[in-house]
Amino acid sequence: YLYQYSIDATLPLLRFLYNYRFFSMFLSLLIWIIIAALSFLSIVLIYSLLTINIESRTYELGAMRMEGFPRETLTWLVIVGALLFAIPGWIIGLVLGQAAFAIIRTYLQSLLGAELAVLLSADAVGFATLAGLGIPLVASLAPVTSVLTQQLPDALNTERGRTKAIDYLIERSDDSYFSWTILGMGTALAVFGFLIYYLFPLALINLNLSLLFFIFFAVLLGMLGGLILLSVNFERFVETIFQYAFLFWENDAVFLLIERNLTAHRPRNRKSTLMFALSLGFVIFISVAFQIQMISVSYSTQRQYGNEISVTDGETPYAEAVVIDRVINQYKDLGYVTRYTFDTAHLALQDAVENASIATVGRFTSAIPFIRGVAPSFFENTDDSFLVIGKQDASSGLSIGERLYTAAGSSQLVMPTSYVDMMALDSLSDPFEMYVVEKDRETQELREHRHAMSTNVFLDASPVLTFSKFPDPGSVDAVMSIPALIGHSYGGIRGVRSLKFMSFSVGTVNKAAASTVTTALEAAIARIGGVASVSNFYSQTSDLDTATQILNFFFIFTQIMATAICFFALLSSMSTNVLHQAKEIGVLRCLGLKTFPAYRIYIWEAFVLVFSASVMGLVVGTVVAYTMLLQNSLFTQLPLPFTFPYTQLIIIVVTSIFCAFFASFGPVKALLSLPSITHILRRAL
């Protein structure tokens, strides 16, 4: 009969996935942000291309309207123009996607040892179809509005330049006025309020982390977009600063023309500024966020192990612990091991101890932490970068572990900081009570013992052990000296030989030494039939390194796509600027403007535009990435460092400068290479 036997089922795959659950959620959040950012950049790019196409055909469209073409025909003219390059792009994208998936599939199958589907999934094709056909339709809305609202006399007037330094807006004050801005802001605030007021509490009540992260995704996108729009309001101010900072040596006439161009082209350049700011902010953000995820997973493993090697079972008996200790000391003498320490199993898991808990005086509030015993040098022989002290009394000059081994420390626990409020402990000397339920070995009678305790330190975090400054729905640890643990078992633990040990944390000199010691420990434990498992930090994170390499290719591709989109948008914007000012350029050429100064005017304009947008994007991306770092630290409770991607920043800035040069040099060269100034004047839109 099966009920007569004790059967334990282990699910190693699910346990592995559970350890990386936050990494998976944050990575999913990053992917959605990438999709949203690239979609927005694609919309702005298609909008810019449609706009320059319409502006180059202003006279033609005006003539069509004068001949009686209906508004519906002009609308379909713009939409069909958008779909003419959207449909071929959609088909080519699906073909390239299938080809790329076939290559990646072969690599992943060899890496994972699992069979993957041959064709793209229906979800992938459906999403690609939605993006490939939906984005052009959304991007064509503004050009359609521009075609339908342009004044017919302005469209047919070829005697004046298209560039307007001054715009007049006359609004009729009547009841029929409708504000799209107020509608958009009202809708956005209403959606935001619904997310926060209903869905956020719903996610907390149901512990639905997926819904919670999608709410964070929406709020983070709102923050990214809001900061970008806020920075765009400082566009002219930042451009002026960089113009005077980098071009103070330039000829006064050229300097003044650059300033006038930046003012006259501001409405059109704002799209390029917005794209470059969003693109750079987006690239900085995803780079830092991805590094944060990698560091988070690595730090989580490091904190769990405390050193390079962790030997754990949860209830390792003394005889097995002696063997482990002998092997570790053997390799310590050989110079492989630099330090090691250990901690015991929970007091309630020891023989003849039924339960252990703590409570305030009068038992108004109680808690059941894992009460463990630690060696005197436990915190010194583990990675102290994960030791975060919330509050302590260090007047004795002793370390945390040493204070537990004093006379006063025999009645003290090291507690998590979250217990300060929960147990109403206003000071370190405030007493509380520890209750131990001991089981008589002969009669099996349960006896409860009570002892007055205090603490000398509160910890926010610790290597190996679980401490927190926030209320934790799971169990946290509380530690004491090993003699005190034995004494407070009230006979449940008869001595050191009756102890059960939780884990051994072993530090080694390098990766090769860790591998050697791991192999020796596994062989020694197997020889005695032990059940303790040996984990090596380097082997545990090797798969993470492979995943990092795979994802780095994806992020590099994303950065290239974002930069390419911004370049084409800047090219279309600069082409329109040059064509709109063809008459002014022709007049300046008549007045004696040389070719080289003409090049400098537009190249410096593009440089100031791109560099100022890059700086604003840098600031926004850094702020959003640091915000995500703070959120990640709250979830993982790890002291994560902020790593700024200097390499990618330099690459993006240099690339932006090249984009500024090539985006402006081509249109100016095409105009100035015309046979005569008369041709330049006739080239005006």
C-alpha positions in Angstrom: 0.0 0.0 0.0 1.4 3.3 -1.0 0.1 5.2 2.0 2.5 3.2 4.2 5.5 4.9 2.5 6.7 8.5 2.5 7.0 9.7 -1.1 8.6 13.0 -2.0 8.0 14.4 -5.5 10.6 16.9 -6.9 10.1 19.0 -10.0 13.5 20.4 -10.9 12.4 22.1 -14.1 9.6 24.0 -12.4 11.9 24.9 -9.5 14.4 26.3 -12.0 11.7 28.3 -13.8 10.4 29.6 -10.5 13.8 30.9 -9.6 13.8 32.9 -12.8 10.2 34.0 -12.7 11.0 37.7 -12.2 13.7 37.7 -14.9 11.1 36.3 -17.3 8.5 38.9 -16.4 11.0 41.8 -16.7 12.2 40.4 -20.0 8.7 40.2 -21.3 8.2 43.8 -20.2 11.3 44.9 -22.1 10.1 43.1 -25.3 6.7 44.9 -25.2 8.4 48.3 -24.7 10.7 47.5 -27.7 7.7 46.7 -29.8 5.8 49.8 -28.7 8.9 52.1 -29.3 9.6 50.6 -32.8 6.0 50.9 -33.7 5.9 54.6 -32.8 9.2 55.2 -34.6 7.8 53.5 -37.7 4.6 55.6 -37.6 6.6 58.8 -37.4 8.9 57.6 -40.3 6.0 56.7 -42.6 4.3 59.9 -41.6 7.4 61.9 -42.6 7.7 60.0 -45.9 4.1 60.6 -46.8 4.4 64.2 -45.8 7.4 64.9 -48.0 5.6 63.1 -50.9 2.5 65.3 -50.4 4.5 68.5 -50.1 6.5 67.6 -53.3 3.1 67.3 -55.0 1.5 70.3 -53.5 0.8 72.1 -56.8 -0.4 68.8 -58.4 -2.8 68.1 -55.6 -4.0 71.7 -55.6 -4.7 71.5 -59.3 -6.7 68.2 -58.8 -8.8 69.9 -56.1 -9.4 72.9 -58.5 -10.5 70.5 -61.2 -13.2 69.1 -58.8 -11.6 65.9 -57.3 -13.7 64.9 -54.3 -12.2 64.6 -50.8 -12.7 60.9 -50.8 -10.5 60.5 -53.9 -7.7 62.5 -52.3 -8.0 60.5 -49.1 -7.8 57.2 -50.9 -4.8 58.6 -52.9 -2.9 59.1 -49.7 -3.9 55.7 -48.2 -3.1 53.8 -51.4 0.2 55.5 -51.5 0.9 54.2 -47.9 -0.2 50.7 -48.7 1.9 50.5 -51.9 5.0 50.2 -49.9 3.4 48.6 -46.8 2.1 45.5 -48.6 5.4 44.6 -50.3 7.2 45.4 -47.0 4.8 43.1 -45.2 5.4 40.2 -47.6 9.2 40.7 -47.6 9.2 41.0 -43.8 7.4 37.6 -43.4 9.8 35.9 -45.8 12.9 37.4 -44.0 11.3 36.5 -40.7 10.8 32.9 -41.7 14.3 32.7 -43.0 15.8 34.2 -39.8 13.6 31.9 -37.7 14.9 28.9 -39.6 18.5 29.9 -38.9 17.8 30.6 -35.2 15.7 27.5 -34.8 18.7 25.3 -35.8 20.9 27.0 -33.2 18.3 26.8 -30.4 17.5 23.2 -31.1 21.2 22.3 -30.7 21.4 24.5 -27.6 18.2 23.4 -25.8 17.9 19.8 -27.1 14.2 20.3 -27.9 12.2 20.1 -31.1 10.8 23.5 -32.3 8.2 24.3 -34.9 9.4 24.7 -38.5 7.0 27.6 -39.4 6.3 30.8 -37.7 3.4 30.7 -35.3 -0.1 32.0 -36.2 0.3 34.6 -33.5 3.6 35.9 -35.0 2.1 36.1 -38.5 -1.1 37.8 -37.2 0.9 40.4 -35.2 3.2 41.0 -38.1 0.1 41.6 -40.3 -1.4 43.9 -37.8 1.8 45.9 -37.5 2.6 45.8 -41.3 -0.8 47.1 -42.4 -2.0 48.9 -39.3 1.0 51.2 -38.8 0.8 52.7 -42.4 -2.9 53.4 -41.9 -2.4 55.1 -38.6 0.6 57.1 -40.1 -1.6 58.3 -43.0 -4.1 60.0 -40.9 -2.1 63.3 -40.4 -1.1 63.5 -44.1 -4.8 63.0 -45.1 -5.8 65.9 -42.8 -3.0 68.0 -44.3 -4.2 67.4 -47.8 -7.8 68.2 -47.0 -7.2 71.3 -44.9 -4.6 73.1 -47.1 -5.7 76.3 -48.6 -6.1 76.1 -52.3 -4.5 79.6 -53.1 -1.4 78.5 -51.1 -1.2 75.2 -52.9 -1.3 76.9 -56.3 1.1 79.7 -55.4 4.6 79.0 -56.8 5.9 82.5 -56.5 6.7 82.3 -52.8 8.7 79.9 -50.7 7.0 77.3 -48.6 8.9 78.0 -45.4 7.0 80.1 -42.9 8.7 81.9 -40.1 5.5 83.2 -38.7 2.2 81.4 -38.4 -1.1 82.9 -37.5 -3.9 80.8 -36.0 -7.4 82.3 -36.0 -10.1 80.4 -34.1 -13.8 81.0 -34.1 -15.3 81.3 -30.6 -18.5 79.3 -31.0 -20.1 76.2 -29.5 -18.9 74.0 -32.4 -15.2 74.2 -31.5 -13.7 70.8 -30.8 -10.3 70.2 -29.3 -8.6 67.0 -30.1 -5.8 67.8 -27.6 -8.3 67.9 -24.7 -10.0 64.7 -26.0 -6.6 62.9 -26.1 -5.5 64.1 -22.7 -8.9 63.3 -21.1 -8.9 59.8 -22.6 -5.3 59.1 -21.5 -6.0 60.3 -17.9 -9.2 58.3 -17.8 -7.4 55.1 -18.9 -4.6 55.8 -16.4 -7.1 56.3 -13.6 -8.8 53.0 -14.5 -5.5 51.2 -14.5 -4.5 52.5 -11.1 -7.9 52.6 -9.4 -9.2 49.2 -10.4 -6.8 46.9 -12.1 -3.9 47.6 -9.8 -5.8 46.6 -6.6 -7.2 43.6 -8.6 -3.7 42.4 -9.5 -2.6 42.8 -5.8 -5.6 40.9 -4.4 -5.3 38.0 -6.9 -1.5 38.1 -6.8 -1.6 38.3 -10.6 2.0 39.3 -11.4 1.4 39.2 -15.1 -1.4 41.8 -14.9 0.7 43.8 -12.4 3.6 43.9 -14.8 1.4 45.0 -17.8 0.2 47.9 -15.6 3.8 48.7 -14.9 4.4 48.5 -18.7 1.6 51.0 -19.4 2.8 53.4 -16.7 6.4 53.1 -17.8 5.5 53.9 -21.4 3.5 56.9 -20.2 6.5 58.0 -18.2 8.8 57.6 -21.2 6.4 59.4 -23.5 5.8 62.2 -21.0 9.4 62.8 -20.4 10.1 62.9 -24.1 7.3 65.4 -24.7 8.5 67.4 -21.7 12.0 67.5 -23.1 10.8 68.6 -26.5 9.4 71.8 -24.9 13.1 72.7 -24.1 14.1 71.9 -27.7 15.0 75.4 -28.8 16.7 76.2 -25.5 18.9 73.2 -25.7 19.7 73.8 -29.4 20.7 77.4 -28.6 23.1 76.2 -25.9 24.8 73.7 -28.2 24.9 76.1 -31.1 26.8 78.6 -29.0 28.9 75.9 -27.4 30.1 74.2 -30.7 29.7 76.9 -33.4 31.0 80.0 -31.6 33.9 80.2 -34.1 31.6 80.1 -37.2 31.2 83.0 -39.5 28.5 85.5 -38.2 26.4 85.3 -41.3 26.4 81.4 -41.3 25.8 81.4 -37.6 22.8 83.7 -38.0 21.3 81.7 -40.9 21.6 78.5 -38.9 19.7 80.1 -36.0 17.0 81.4 -38.4 16.7 77.9 -40.0 16.3 76.2 -36.7 13.5 78.6 -35.9 11.8 78.4 -39.3 12.0 74.6 -39.5 11.0 74.0 -35.9 7.6 72.4 -36.7 9.1 69.9 -39.2 12.3 69.4 -37.2 10.3 68.6 -34.1 9.4 65.2 -35.6 13.1 64.4 -36.0 13.9 65.7 -32.6 11.1 63.6 -31.1 12.3 60.5 -33.0 16.0 60.9 -32.1 15.2 61.7 -28.4 12.8 58.7 -28.2 15.2 56.4 -30.1 18.3 57.3 -28.0 16.2 57.2 -24.8 14.8 53.9 -25.8 18.2 52.4 -26.6 19.8 53.6 -23.4 16.8 52.4 -21.4 16.7 48.9 -22.9 20.5 48.5 -22.6 20.5 49.5 -19.0 17.4 47.5 -18.2 18.7 44.4 -19.9 22.0 44.7 -18.0 20.0 45.1 -14.8 18.1 41.8 -15.5 21.4 40.0 -16.1 23.0 41.4 -13.0 19.8 40.7 -11.0 19.8 37.0 -11.8 23.6 36.8 -11.2 23.3 38.7 -7.9 20.4 36.6 -6.8 22.5 33.4 -7.2 25.5 35.0 -5.5 23.4 36.0 -2.6 21.8 32.6 -2.3 25.2 30.9 -2.3 27.2 33.5 -0.3 30.3 32.3 -2.1 31.3 30.4 -5.2 30.1 27.0 -3.9 27.0 26.1 -1.9 26.5 22.7 -0.3 22.9 22.3 0.9 20.3 19.8 1.9 18.2 21.6 4.5 18.6 18.8 7.0 22.2 17.6 6.6 23.0 15.2 9.5 26.2 15.7 11.6 28.0 12.7 10.1 27.6 14.0 6.6 28.6 17.5 7.7 31.8 16.1 9.1 32.7 14.6 5.8 31.9 17.9 4.0 34.0 19.8 6.5 36.9 17.4 6.1 37.0 17.8 2.3 36.7 21.6 2.5 39.6 21.9 5.0 41.7 19.5 2.8 41.4 21.8 -0.1 41.8 24.9 2.1 45.2 23.6 3.0 46.0 23.1 -0.7 45.1 26.8 -1.4 41.9 26.1 -3.4 39.5 27.3 -0.7 39.8 30.8 0.7 37.0 30.8 3.3 34.0 28.8 4.3 31.2 28.9 6.8 27.9 27.1 7.6 24.5 27.6 9.2 22.1 25.1 10.9 18.7 23.9 9.9 15.6 25.6 11.3 15.2 25.0 15.1 11.8 23.4 14.4 13.4 20.9 12.1 15.8 19.6 14.7 15.1 16.3 16.5 12.5 16.5 19.4 11.6 20.1 18.6 8.0 20.5 17.3 7.8 24.2 16.7 9.5 27.5 17.4 8.1 31.0 17.1 8.5 34.5 18.5 5.9 36.9 19.8 5.5 40.3 21.5 5.0 40.3 25.2 1.4 39.2 25.7 1.4 37.4 22.3 -0.5 40.3 20.6 1.6 39.8 17.5 3.5 36.6 16.6 5.7 35.4 13.8 7.3 32.1 12.8 10.7 32.9 11.3 13.3 30.2 10.5 15.5 30.3 13.6 18.9 29.1 12.6 22.3 28.9 14.3 25.4 30.4 12.6 29.1 30.2 13.1 30.8 33.2 14.8 32.5 34.3 11.6 29.5 33.6 9.3 29.0 37.2 8.0 32.8 37.7 7.6 33.2 34.5 5.5 30.4 35.3 3.1 30.1 38.0 0.4 29.6 41.2 2.5 28.3 43.2 -0.5 24.9 41.6 0.2 25.0 42.4 3.9 22.7 45.5 4.5 22.4 46.5 8.1 19.2 48.3 9.0 20.0 49.1 12.7 22.6 47.8 15.1 24.5 48.5 18.3 28.2 48.3 17.4 29.5 49.9 20.6 31.3 46.7 21.7 33.5 46.7 18.6 32.6 43.1 17.8 31.2 41.7 14.6 27.6 40.6 14.2 28.4 36.9 14.6 30.8 37.5 17.5 28.2 39.5 19.5 26.0 36.5 19.4 28.7 34.4 21.2 28.9 36.8 24.2 27.0 36.3 27.5 24.4 38.9 26.4 24.2 37.4 22.9 23.0 34.0 24.3 19.6 35.6 24.6 19.6 37.6 21.4 18.5 37.1 17.8 19.5 38.8 14.6 16.2 39.9 13.2 14.9 41.2 9.8 14.2 44.9 9.7 10.6 44.2 8.7 10.0 43.0 12.3 10.6 46.4 13.7 7.1 47.6 12.8 5.4 44.2 13.0 6.7 43.4 16.5 6.6 47.1 17.6 10.3 47.1 18.5 11.1 50.7 19.0 14.7 50.0 20.2 17.2 47.2 20.2 16.7 46.6 23.9 12.9 46.1 23.6 12.1 42.5 24.8 10.0 39.9 23.0 9.4 36.2 23.7 10.5 33.1 21.9 8.3 30.0 22.3 9.7 26.5 21.7 7.5 23.4 21.7 9.6 20.4 22.7 8.5 16.8 22.2 9.4 14.3 24.9 11.3 11.5 23.2 9.7 8.8 25.3 6.1 9.9 26.0 5.8 12.1 22.9 4.3 14.8 25.2 4.5 18.3 23.9 5.9 21.0 26.3 6.0 24.7 25.5 8.9 26.7 26.8 9.1 30.5 26.8 12.2 32.7 27.0 12.7 36.5 27.0 14.8 37.6 24.0 16.1 40.8 22.5 18.2 41.7 19.5 21.4 43.6 18.7 21.0 44.1 15.0 18.3 44.4 12.3 19.2 43.4 8.8 17.7 44.5 5.5 19.5 41.8 3.5 22.1 39.1 4.0 24.0 36.5 2.0 22.7 33.0 2.2 20.0 33.9 4.7 16.6 35.6 4.0 16.2 39.0 5.6 14.0 41.9 4.4 13.0 45.4 5.4 9.6 44.9 3.8 6.9 42.6 5.0 7.5 39.3 3.2 4.6 36.8 2.6 7.1 34.0 2.7 9.3 33.0 5.6 12.3 35.0 6.7 15.2 34.0 8.9 16.3 34.9 12.4 19.7 33.7 13.6 21.4 33.0 16.9 24.6 31.4 18.1 24.8 27.6 17.9 25.2 27.1 21.7 22.1 29.3 22.2 20.2 27.3 19.6 21.0 24.1 21.5 20.2 25.6 24.9 16.9 27.0 23.7 15.8 23.6 22.5 15.4 22.6 26.1 16.8 19.2 25.6 15.4 18.7 22.1 19.0 19.0 20.8 21.3 16.9 22.9 24.5 18.3 21.5 26.4 19.3 18.4 26.3 15.7 17.2 22.5 15.9 17.1 22.4 19.1 15.0 21.1 19.2 11.5 22.8 21.7 9.1 21.3 23.8 6.4 24.2 24.8 4.1 27.9 25.2 3.7 29.1 28.3 1.8 32.6 27.8 0.3 34.8 30.5 -1.3 37.5 29.6 -3.8 40.3 31.4 -5.5 39.1 31.1 -9.1 36.7 29.3 -11.4 39.0 26.3 -11.9 39.4 25.8 -8.2 35.6 26.0 -7.7 35.2 23.2 -10.3 37.8 21.0 -8.6 36.3 21.5 -5.1 32.8 20.9 -6.4 33.8 17.6 -8.0 35.6 16.5 -4.8 32.6 17.3 -2.6 30.2 15.5 -4.9 32.4 12.4 -4.9 32.8 12.5 -1.1 29.0 12.9 -0.5 28.2 10.1 -3.0 30.7 7.7 -1.2 28.8 7.9 2.1 25.4 7.9 0.5 24.7 11.5 1.4 21.9 13.5 -0.1 23.4 17.0 0.1 23.6 18.8 -3.3 26.6 20.8 -4.4 26.0 23.9 -6.5 28.7 25.9 -8.3 28.0 29.5 -9.1 29.9 29.4 -12.3 28.1 26.4 -13.7 24.8 27.8 -12.6 25.3 31.0 -14.5 26.8 29.4 -17.6 23.4 29.0 -19.2 22.7 32.6 -18.4 25.8 33.7 -20.3 24.5 31.8 -23.4 21.1 33.5 -23.0 22.8 36.9 -22.7 24.7 36.3 -26.0 21.5 35.4 -27.8 19.6 38.4 -26.4 22.4 40.7 -27.2 22.0 40.0 -30.9 18.4 40.9 -30.6 19.1 44.2 -28.8 21.8 45.1 -31.3 19.4 44.4 -34.1 16.8 46.6 -32.3 19.3 49.5 -31.9 20.3 49.2 -35.6 16.6 49.3 -36.6 15.9 52.3 -34.4 18.9 54.2 -35.8 18.0 53.4 -39.4 14.4 54.6 -38.9 15.7 57.9 -37.4 18.1 58.4 -40.2 15.5 58.0 -42.9 13.1 60.3 -41.0 15.9 62.9 -40.6 16.7 62.5 -44.3 13.1 63.2 -45.3 13.0 66.2 -43.0 16.2 67.7 -44.3 15.2 67.1 -47.9 11.9 68.9 -47.3 13.7 71.8 -45.6 16.1 72.2 -48.5 13.4 72.0 -51.2 11.2 74.4 -49.3 14.1 76.9 -49.1 15.2 76.4 -52.7 14.1 80.0 -53.6 15.9 81.4 -50.5 19.0 79.5 -51.4 18.9 80.7 -55.0 18.5 84.3 -53.8 21.5 83.9 -51.4 23.5 82.5 -54.3 22.7 85.5 -56.3 23.9 87.7 -53.4 27.3 85.9 -53.4 26.9 82.9 -51.1 29.6 80.3 -51.8 29.0 76.6 -52.1 30.9 75.6 -48.9 29.0 78.0 -46.6 25.7 76.7 -48.0 26.8 73.2 -47.1 27.8 74.3 -43.6 24.4 76.0 -42.9 22.4 72.8 -43.3 25.1 70.3 -42.0 25.4 72.4 -38.8 21.7 72.7 -38.5 21.3 68.9 -38.7 24.2 68.5 -36.2 22.7 70.8 -33.6 19.3 69.2 -34.1 20.5 65.7 -33.7 23.0 66.4 -30.9 20.4 68.3 -28.8 17.9 65.5 -29.4 20.5 62.9 -28.4 21.2 64.7 -25.1 17.5 64.9 -24.2 17.1 61.3 -25.1 20.1 60.4 -23.0 18.6 62.2 -20.0 15.2 60.6 -20.4 16.5 57.1 -21.0 18.8 57.3 -17.9 15.9 58.5 -15.7 13.5 55.8 -16.9 16.2 53.1 -16.6 17.1 54.2 -13.1 13.4 54.1 -12.2 13.2 50.5 -13.4 16.3 49.8 -11.4 14.6 51.0 -8.2 11.5 48.9 -9.0 13.7 45.8 -9.7 15.5 46.3 -6.4 12.1 46.4 -4.6 11.1 43.1 -6.2 14.3 41.3 -5.7 15.6 43.1 -2.6 19.1 43.1 -4.1 21.6 46.0 -3.9 21.7 46.3 -7.7 24.3 48.8 -9.1 23.5 51.3 -11.9 25.6 50.5 -14.9 25.7 53.3 -17.5 26.3 52.0 -21.1 29.1 54.3 -22.1 30.1 52.2 -25.1 26.6 52.3 -26.5 26.3 56.0 -25.8 29.5 56.7 -27.8 28.3 54.5 -30.6 24.9 56.3 -30.7 26.4 59.8 -30.6 28.9 59.0 -33.3 26.2 57.4 -35.4 24.0 60.4 -34.9 26.7 62.8 -36.1 27.2 60.7 -39.3 23.4 60.6 -39.8 23.3 64.4 -39.5 26.1 64.8 -42.1 24.7 62.3 -44.7 21.1 63.4 -44.2 21.9 67.0 -45.0 24.8 66.7 -47.5 22.8 64.8 -50.1 19.8 67.1 -50.5 22.0 70.2 -50.5 24.4 68.7 -53.1 21.5 67.7 -55.3 20.2 71.3 -55.2 23.6 73.0 -55.6 24.6 70.7 -58.5 21.9 72.1 -60.8 23.3 73.8 -63.9 22.4 77.4 -62.8 20.8 79.6 -60.2 17.8 79.9 -62.4 17.3 76.1 -62.1 17.6 76.4 -58.3 14.9 79.1 -58.2 12.6 77.0 -60.4 13.1 73.9 -58.2 11.2 75.5 -55.4 8.1 73.6 -54.3 
